[in-house]
Amino acid sequence: MQITLLLVASVQGDSLTILQAPEYVSFQKGDWPISGEKIPDMVALTMGFSVQEDLSWPGLRAGPLFQRPRANVLVVVRGVDSLALPQSVASYPLENPVPFTLDSVAETVHTLFAEDTPVVLQLAPSEERLYMLGKANAVFEDLPVTLQQIRARLSQDGSVLASLPLNSLSRNAEADLLFLSEVQVLHDITALLQRHRHLAKDHSPDLYSLELSGLEELGRRYGQDSSQYQDATAILANVLQKFGEDLFGLYGDSAVVEVVTVKNFEVPLTRKSRSILESKQISNPGSPYNLAYKYNFEYAVIFNIVLWLMIILALAVIVISYNLWNMDPGYDSIIYRMTNQKIRLD
């Protein structure tokens, strides 16, 4: 069961903060910046998966091979560069904050643990974007997804409106309701997992990826110096802290919780176009430039398996042939030995 854990940042500027992590997932404290496009690789490595390119980032140290977290929870908060989280494992500056997804990690989880049906949940309430896989379809079938469903949930029993200090936030303004809806989704995810605690005890890792943009809308509507924005920032910091602690406890202190705070995403148009052109040429077998096929990172593994298997088989054939050539039929062969005794008896 795979869950992505929460990273929370307390440094100035866009940041990545590790909110919760087990002892065997070692994050080193320091000001080492990490690129936004490397976040999926970092999440994959914390879960024990391999990546195509080595992550040359000193913030994460190699951990035990046979001891990996049961879940990883990644929360992306847009519209703010840092949150005053009360407690965290480590915080790192985030450079090159380009948009990213955990699709590659979700595909790896689905491929390796297809029979165990892990929980994979990717959710962006403001865009009404939802992707569920495995047991998530049954666990989160009652989770409000559309903005209309979430706002209806705010008026029901157990709503966060009864427990949150709204202060300057309004229950009627559109931007305020979007922010409160995202807080309600975090609360409902925790409540549903507490109702299905057995999911945290299986052998497959779980993955959660959440994107929150309520603060970004509040900043556009009221400005970042407004009391509404400041109150919402304080509320979200406390909610995320509790959210990370609850998930960490549900998975038996075996989960990684990560929070990424980004004020504005950068869209790398030039980099993207170059990447598309390169991959198109390499993958085109009819290219007039006679380019090689795209390199497969599993080549070294397959090559070593075939090479050493051939060496072992060749040595086995040589040893067997040598022993057969030097064998004494009268002493080493049971067939000749029994035939010889029968002749003597006759």
N, C-alpha and C positions, 0 to 999 in steps of 0.2 A: 504494500500500500504506500503510495508515494505522496508526500506532501511537501510543498516548498516552504521553507521557513522564512522568518521575517528578519530583514536587515534594516536597522534604523540608524540614521546619521545625525551626529551632533556637531559636525564641523561646519565651517562657513562655506557657502557655495553648495552646488549639487553634491549629494553625498549618498553613500551606501553604509547602512548601519546593520550590524548583526545584533538582533535583539535577543535571541535565544540560540544556544547551540550546546550539544553535549560535550563532555570533556574530551572525547576521542576525535572530535572535529576541531582541529586546532587553528584558531584565527589569531594572528600575531598583531598586537597593538602597534600602530605606527601611522604615519601620514603618507602611505604608499597609494598613489592614485590608481584607479582602475577604469578602463574604458567601458562605456556603456555597452558596446557590442560584445564584450567579454563576459558580461553577466551570465548569459546562458551556460557558458563553459564553466564558470565558477560554481553554478548550481549543480551542474552535472558531476563535477569532481567531488562536491560534498556528499553526493549520493553514491559515490563509488563507481561512476560510469567513466568510460574513456572518452576523450575528445580528439578531434582530428589534428589540432595543433596544440602544442604544449603551452600551458598558461604560465608565462614568465612573470608571475606576480608574487612577491614575497609575503603577502598578507595571509595566504592559506598554505599550511604545511601538510605534507603527506600524513595520512592517518593509517590505522590498522586496516589490513586488507579484508578481514572477515568481520569487521564491526562497522556497520554503517547505519545512519539514522533511518527511522521508519517513515519519516515525512519531511517534506520541504515546502515551506510557505513563503512566497514572495509577494510583497505588497508594494506597488508603485504608486506614489502620491505625487500628483501633478499640481503645479501652481505654487510650490514652496520649495526653497532650497535646503531647509533644515527644519527639524522638529526638536523641541526640548523634551526628549524622552527621559524619564527618570532614571532608567537603568538600561544598560546595553553591554554587550560583550566587547565590541570594537566598532569604530567608525572610520570610514575611508573617503577621501575626496573622489568625486566622480567626474571624469573628464570625457570629452567627446560624447555628450548625452544624446546619442541617436536612438530612435525607437527600436525596441527589440521585443522578441517573444520567446516563450519557452516551448515552442512547437517541437524543436529537435529533442528536447528532454522528454516531452510527453510521448513522442514516437518511440524513443528508446525504452521507456517504461512499458509501453503497450507491447513492444516486440519481445522484451525479455520476460515479462510477467503476464502474457496473454491469458494463460490458463487460470491465474490467480485473480484476475479481474481487479486490478488496483483502482484506487480512486484518483481520477485526474479531473480537476476543476479549473477552468480558466474563465474569468468573469470580469466584465467592464460594465457596471450598471448604467453609467451615463450614456454609453453607446448601445445599450441593450444587447451586448454581445456576450454569448454564453457558449461554452464548449465543455461537454461532460463525456466521460469515458469510463467504462467498467462499472463498478459498484456505485459510482457517483450518480448514475441515472436513477437508482432506487433511493439513495439516501437524500438527495437534494431535489427530488421531484416536487416537493412542496415549497421550494425556495422561490420567493418572488423575484422575477427577472426583469420584466418590463417596468418602466417608471410608473405606469398606472397601477400595477400590482404592488409595487413597493410603497407608493403613497397610500394605497388602501390599507396596507399592513400597518402603517403608522397610526391609523385610527382604531386598531384592534387591541385586544388585551395583550399585555406583555410588550407593548411598544416602548422604544427607548425614550420617547418624549416624556414619559412619566418619571424617568430617573436622571435625565440630563439637565444640567443647569444651562438653559437656553440663553439667558441674559438678553443680549441685543438681537438674537436670531428670531425670525418670525416663522410661524407655522403656515403662513399663507403665501409668502414670496416664493417664486419659482426657484431662484438660486439657493435659497435657504433650504427648501424642500429637497433639492437634489443632494445637498451635503448630508442632510439628516437621513435621506434614503440610503446612502452608502454606509452610514454608521449602523443603520438597521440591518443591512445585509451582513455586516461583520458579526453582529449580535446573533442573527439567525443561523449563521454557519456554525458558530460555537454551540448553540443550543441543539442543532441537529446532530452534531458529532457526539455530544454528551448523551443523546438518546440512542446512538448506535456506537457504543464504546467498543464493541467487538471488532470494528474495523481497524482500530489502532493496535490490535494484538495479532494480526496475521503477519505473514512473512513477506508480503509485497509492499514496496514503498509507495507512498501517496504523494501527489503533487498538487499544490494549490498556487494559482497565479491570479492576483487581483489587481485591478487598476482603478484608482480613485481620482476623480477630477473635480469633485465638489469644491475644493478650495480654489481651484483655478477659476471656476465660475463666480465664486464669491469675490475674488480679486478683480475680475472684470466688472462686476456689477457695482461694488461699493468702493473698490480700491484697497490696496494692501495696508494702508494706514487706518482703515476704518475699524470701528469697534466690532462689527460683525465678523470681519476677517480674523481679527485677533482672538475673539472668543472661539471661533471655529477651530483655529490652530491649536488652542489649548485643549479643547474637547477632543480633537483627533489624536493628539499626543497621548492623552490618558487612555483613550479607547484602544489605540494600537498597543500600548503597553499591556493592558489587560488581555487583549486578544492574543498576543504572543505568549503570555504566561499561561493562559487557559489551554491553548493548543499544545504547548510544551508539556504541561501536566497530563493532558489526555493521552499523549503518546509515550507516557512513562519516561519523561526527560530524555527522549530519543527523537528529537525533531529540531530542525534548523529553521529559524524565523528571520526573514530578511526584509528590510524596508529601504526602498530606493526613493529619494526625494529629488524631484526634478522641477525646476521652475519653468523651463521651456525646452522641448525636444528640438534638436537640430535635425533637419532632413538633408542627408548627404547626397544631393542629386548627382554631383560629378562622380563621386565614388561608386554610386549605384550603377550608373550607365557604363562605367569602365568594367565593372564586374560582370555585367550581363554580356558585353561584347566578348570578353575573354572566355567565359564558359561556353558561349555559342560556338566559337571557333574550335575550341578543344574537343567538344562533344560532337562535332560534325565530321562523320567519317569520310564525306566526299569533299573535304576542303582542298582547294587547289594548291595550298601551301604544304600539304603532306604533314600536318601537325600530329603529334603523338596523342594517344588517348589520355584522358584525365587520370592522374595517378590515384591508385587505390591504396588507402592507408593500411589495408589488411594484407597487402602483398608480402611484407616482411614476415608476418606470422605464417602465411600459407607456404612461403618459400622454405622457412625453417622446418615446418612439419614434413614437407615432401623430401627435403634434403636428408634429414636425420632418419626418416623411415627407410629411404633407399640405402643409406649406409648400414643400418641395422640388418636389413634383409640381405645385403651383400655379405656381411660378416657371418650371418647365420648359414648362408649357402656354402661359404668357404669352410667353416668349421664342420658342418655335416658331411661335406664331400671328403674332407681330410680323414675323418673318422671312419667313413665307409671304405675308403681306399686302404687304410691300414688295419681293417678289422680281420680277425682270425675266425673263419667260419666255425671251426671246431670248438672254440671256447666262448666267442662273443655272440654267437647266434643260437637262440634257443631251438630253432628249427633243426639245424644241423646236429645239435647236441642230442635231441630226442631221437632223431633218425639214426645216429651212431649207436645209441644204446639199444635200439630195436634190432639193428643188424647183429650186434653181439649176442643178444638173447636167442636169436634164430640160429 
